[in-house]
């Protein structure tokens, strides 16, 4: 665990449920150092500051003809859900971009997982934090990244239905080995060239918090959860992460 970044990954095999990450640096955090390259093996977490917000998922126009699309009232895993499709596919990565991204209480929201996709990267380019109050999932086995520099809050009824690893971060951008930044603060479409796996997270000068209050968040055996923000707070949360230390 790289001490200069004050990361404290959550054990996925022990009963440690009280990680705290504060004052992340204003530079790039290496995903290789954090163990996120390849299997994305990292963990850490945070608290919810409740605030009224509409449960809206609003795609932006930054991906051009490859914009994200939200289709309501789909049946996924035996229940009604909103399905997120579209996005920009580059190699094994699928990019989504939203002006707002919120999951309401009792709402189920799933990302489609096209064949060959191993990483789904989602950014929020608007000015509001994301409220995850219901179920957020992937209809497949891909890893899911959620980036919102404003902040990400998980409420008491939040849950994850993700077969791969899950990363929620208030970084400005995900950095790739070819120099491309998938940025929420300076949004551009991914270039039409080879893009491999993300290698880092670039933080701005004032990253928002990641907060979890009263929720039970879990992922599957052998996968990893990472919640990374300017402040990472837990309050009455239960974390179920079977696996190993990172």
Buried (B, 14 or more C-beta within 10 A) or exposed (E): BEEEBBBBBBBBEEEBBEBBBEEBEEEBBBBEBBBBBEBBBBBBBBBBEEEEBEBBBBBBEBBEEBBBEBEEEBEBEEEEBBBBBBBBBBBEBBBBBBBBBBBBEEBBBBBBBEEEBBBBBBBBBBEBBBBBBBBBBBBBEBBBBBBBBBBBBBBBBBBBBBBBBBBBBBBBBBBBBEEBBBBBBEBEBBEEEEBBBBBBBBBBEEBBBBBBBBBBBBBBEEBBBBBBBBBBBBBEBEBEBEBBBB
